[in-house]
Amino acid sequence: MAQPPGFFLTFFPRRPLDIGARKFFASLRVMPRNMIQGGGGILRYLRRGGALIRPTRVAIANGLVRRICLSTNHHLVNATAKTIRPSVILSRPLINSFATTSTPDEETETTKSKGSKTGKKKTTKKRSSTAKAKDKPKPRKRLTEKQKEAKKAEKTKELVKQLKKTALEPPKKLIENPWNLAIATVAKEIQARGVKGPDFVAQCSQLAQSISAEERERIATEAEANKAANAAAYDAWIKEHTPLQIREANAARRRLNKIKDTSLRLLRDDRQVKRPRTAYLLYMLDRTGEGDFKYMKAKDIALRVTEEWKGLTSTEKEKYLRQAEQDRERYRQEYREVYGEEPSTSRSTSPSPSTEQDSDTDDTHSVHSSLSHGASTLFSHDDRSSVSSGPVSVQAVTGVPDRAARLRFRAENIYPDHFTLADIEVPRGPWVYLACPGSRRKCPHCKVHVSHNDYIVVAVDGACSNNGKDAARSSYGVFWGHNNVLNTAVPVEGERHHTNQVAELRACMRALLDVVHVKSLFEDQGGALNAVVIKSDSEYLVRGVTDWLPKWKRNGWKNCRGLDVVNWEHFKAIERLIEGLEEQKILVKFWHVPRKNNRDADAMAKAVLRGGWNRGLGLLPPF
C-alpha cells in the first residue's frame, strides 16, 4: 500500500493534541465506508476493510485511531491498519450523545448547547425572554369614577347588612301612650266607614277626643298594662343573649347611626360592665354628695370643683388615686367574668382633670350624673371609647401657612380615600368632634373612631323665602349637636335686604360668637377647646372667607369689576371674630360640604320660616 505523502508528517507534528484536533480525529474513527471511497487526500491510503457500511456510529479501539492519526503514534509512521472489528456497539441513546441532528431528544439539545456556540446563544435568548415575560406584572385595569362609586356602594351595602345582623332586633312593643291607644281604638271604626286621606286622621282625632270618661280610664289602664308587658318581654329578650352579644349589638348600632344617618337606640342591659371612674370624677362625686353646692348652678359647681382639684396636694389626691386604681381593677375583673376576655386597653392613672378627659370610657357614672341641671350635659364624658391620647398637630390640619390653606378645611388632603364625610364627624353626646387624622386606628372598618375632644364641628346654614324680593324673609340655623342647648334657629332681623347669602353669613357670625361661650364651658369641665370647624354647604361663605376676602381688602373692598363688595360689612365682622378667636389660641377652619351632609342646620333654618321654631337659645328636639 502506498505511503502517505511527506507533507502529512510535516502538517501533523508529534506533539500533544489540543481539544479541537482530538475532536477532529475522533470523528474520523467512525467514518462511513462510502465517505472513504469518495474521499481524497489521506483517505486514499486507508484500508476499507474495517470501515462501516451502516450509518451508525461505532466505538473503535484507540489503537485504530493511532494507526489513522500518525501524530499520536510514537513508533514509525505507518498508515497501514489491520482490520479491527468493533468491540463495542453503542446503544441508540449513547449514539445520540455525539453531535448529530437525527433525533430531537433532550440529550441532543444539551450537547448542542455545550458544543455549539450558536446553539448556546439561541437557548439563552429563549430563556431570557421567558424570564422577562414571567417577571413583568400584568397591568391592572383602572376603574372609572362610576365603577369606584359602585364598588364603594357595594362595600357599604355589605357592611350595613353585617351590622344589621349584629345589631339585633328587639321585640315589637305594644302601644304604651293612652292617646295613641285611643287613636288606634277608634281607627278601626273610621276605617270601616271608608274614610281615607287627610280626613281619616282628622276624624280619628275628633272621635278620640269625644270618648267617655269610662272609656278613657279603660284605655289608660290598658296602656299601663302594655307598658308592663313590654318591659317584661324586653327583659326576657335581653336575657336570651349573652352580655358580649349585647355589647357588640350596641357597637353595631352606633356604626349604623353614622353610616345611614339613623337613630337606633342602644340596648339596655344591666349586665354590662360599668366603666372605671377616674380620680377627678371620684372627687367630684364626693364633693357634690356633701351638699355644699346645693343652691349653686351646675356651671358654677363644675368650676369650683375643678379649681379645688387643681389646688389639692399630692397627698390629698392620693386617696382618690387609690380609689381610681381599685375601680380599674374592679373593671378588669368584671370584664373578664362577664365577657370572657381581657379588656382591650388599660389606662394609666391621671392626676389632673386635663388628662382625665382622655379616659376611654363609656362612663355611666360621669360627673353629669351627679348634676341635675340641664347645662351639665354640655360637656358629656359619655362614650369616650375612641378619645385619642393627645391633640392632633396643627400642621396636620392647617397645611401650608397661607390664608386659604390656614382657614380652609380640606378633608380629602387629610383623611384616607375610603373615609366618607360621615366618618370624619364623630358625635359624642351633645357635641360633634373631629376624627383624628393622625391616629393609626382611624379606619371606619375597624369599628373604632378616634376623636379629639378639643376639635369640634359646628354646622351652619341659612334659608330665605322670596329671595331677592321686597317680601323676602330669611332665617338661619346653627347646629352644635343633638340635644345641645346652644343649637340656634332664629329669623334674621335688622337687615335691609333679606337674601340667602346674608342668612348664611349671619349663621357663621352667630357660631363664631358662641365659640367663646363653648370655650368657657369646656374649661369649666376641665377640658380644652383648640379648634372649631365651621361646616357649611355654601361656597359663597367658605370661599368668601378663605379666598376672596384678602383680595377684597387689598382692593379697598372692591371686587374685580371695581364695584363695592356685596355684604362686605358681614365679611369684615367675620374676619374680626376669627382674629379674636386666634388670639385666644382657637383655630378656626371652614369646611365646604354637599347639602346632603348639612341636613341638620338646613332643617333648623327652614323650620323657622315655616313657623316651627324661633329659639335663640334653648333645647331643640333631635333631628
LINCOR-V202626 format. One record per residue. SS is DSSP state (H for helix, E for strand, L for the rest). OMEGA is omega as a letter, one per 20 degrees, with the letter a starting at -180 (* if undefined). Layout:
# LINCOR-V202626
SS/OMEGA + SS/OMEGA
This chain:
# LINCOR-V202626
L/a + L/r + L/r + L/a + L/a + H/a + H/a + H/r + H/a + H/a + H/a + L/r + L/a + L/r + L/a + L/a + L/r + L/a + H/a + H/r + H/r + H/r + H/a + H/a + H/r + H/r + H/r + H/a + L/a + L/a + L/r + E/a + H/a + H/r + H/r + H/a + H/a + H/a + L/r + L/r + H/a + H/a + H/r + H/a + H/a + L/r + L/a + L/a + L/a + L/a + L/a + E/r + L/a + L/r + L/a + L/r + L/a + L/r + E/a + L/a + L/a + H/r + H/r + H/r + H/r + H/r + H/r + H/a + L/a + H/a + H/r + H/a + L/a + L/a + L/a + L/a + L/r + L/a + L/a + L/r + L/r + L/r + L/a + L/r + L/r + L/a + L/a + E/r + L/a + L/r + L/a + H/r + H/a + H/r + H/a + L/r + L/r + L/a + L/r + L/r + L/a + L/a + L/a + L/r + L/a + H/a + H/r + H/r + H/r + H/a + H/r + H/a + H/a + H/a + H/a + L/r + H/a + H/r + H/r + H/r + H/a + H/r + H/r + H/a + H/a + H/a + H/a + H/r + H/r + H/r + H/r + H/r + H/r + H/a + H/a + L/a + L/r + L/r + L/r + L/r + L/a + L/a + L/r + L/r + H/r + H/r + H/r + H/r + H/r + H/r + H/r + H/r + H/r + H/r + H/r + H/r + H/r + H/r + H/r + H/r + H/r + H/r + H/r + H/r + H/r + H/a + H/a + L/a + L/a + L/r + L/r + L/a + L/r + L/a + L/a + L/a + L/a + H/a + H/r + H/r + H/r + H/r + H/r + H/a + H/a + H/a + H/r + H/r + H/r + H/r + H/r + H/r + L/r + L/a + L/a + L/r + L/a + H/r + H/a + H/a + H/a + H/a + H/r + H/r + H/r + H/a + H/r + H/r + H/a + L/a + L/a + L/r + H/r + H/r + H/r + H/r + H/r + H/r + H/r + H/r + H/r + H/r + H/r + H/r + H/r + H/r + H/r + H/r + H/r + H/r + H/r + H/a + H/r + H/r + H/r + H/r + H/r + H/a + H/r + L/a + L/r + L/r + H/r + H/r + H/r + H/r + H/r + H/r + H/r + H/r + H/r + H/r + H/r + H/r + H/r + H/r + H/r + H/a + H/a + L/a + L/r + L/a + L/r + L/r + L/r + L/a + L/r + L/r + L/a + L/a + L/a + L/a + L/r + L/a + L/a + L/r + L/a + L/a + H/r + H/r + H/r + H/r + H/r + H/r + H/r + H/a + H/a + H/r + L/a + L/r + L/a + L/a + L/a + L/a + L/r + L/r + L/a + H/r + H/a + H/r + H/a + H/r + H/a + H/a + H/r + H/r + H/r + H/a + H/r + H/a + H/r + L/r + L/r + H/r + H/r + H/r + H/a + H/a + H/a + H/r + H/r + H/r + H/r + H/r + H/r + H/r + H/r + H/r + H/r + H/a + H/a + H/a + H/r + H/r + H/r + H/a + H/a + H/a + H/r + L/r + L/a + L/r + L/a + L/a + L/r + L/a + L/r + L/a + L/a + L/a + L/a + L/r + H/r + H/r + H/r + H/a + L/a + L/a + L/a + L/a + L/r + L/b + L/r + L/r + L/a + L/a + H/a + H/r + H/r + H/a + L/a + L/a + L/a + H/a + H/a + H/a + H/a + H/r + H/a + L/r + L/a + L/r + L/r + L/a + L/a + L/r + E/a + L/a + L/a + L/a + L/r + L/a + L/r + H/r + H/r + H/a + H/a + H/a + L/a + L/a + L/r + L/a + H/a + H/r + H/a + H/a + H/a + E/r + L/a + L/a + H/a + H/r + H/a + L/a + L/r + L/a + L/a + L/r + L/r + L/r + H/r + H/r + H/a + H/r + E/a + E/r + E/r + E/a + L/a + L/a + E/r + E/a + E/r + E/r + E/a + L/r + L/a + L/a + L/r + L/a + L/a + L/a + L/a + H/a + H/r + H/r + L/r + L/r + L/r + L/a + E/r + E/a + E/r + E/r + E/a + E/a + E/r + E/a + E/r + E/r + E/r + E/r + E/a + E/r + E/a + L/a + L/r + L/a + L/a + L/a + L/a + L/r + E/a + E/r + E/r + E/r + E/r + E/a + E/r + L/a + L/a + L/r + L/r + L/a + L/r + L/r + L/a + E/r + E/a + E/r + E/r + L/a + L/r + L/r + L/r + L/a + L/r + L/r + L/r + H/r + H/r + H/r + H/r + H/r + H/r + H/r + H/r + H/r + H/a + H/r + H/r + H/r + H/a + H/a + H/r + H/r + H/r + H/r + H/r + H/r + H/r + H/a + H/r + H/a + L/r + L/a + L/a + L/r + L/a + L/a + E/r + E/r + E/r + E/a + E/a + E/r + L/a + L/r + H/r + H/r + H/a + H/a + H/r + H/a + H/a + H/a + H/a + H/a + H/r + H/r + H/r + H/r + H/r + H/a + L/a + L/a + L/r + E/r + L/a + L/r + L/a + L/r + L/r + E/r + L/r + L/r + L/a + H/r + H/a + H/r + H/r + H/r + H/r + H/r + H/r + H/r + H/r + H/r + H/r + H/r + H/r + H/r + H/r + L/r + L/r + L/r + E/r + E/r + E/r + E/a + E/r + E/a + L/r + L/a + H/a + H/r + H/r + L/a + H/a + H/r + H/r + H/r + H/r + H/a + H/a + H/a + H/r + H/r + H/r + L/a + L/a + L/a + L/r + L/a + E/r + L/r + L/a + L/a + L/r + L/r + L/a + L/a + L/*
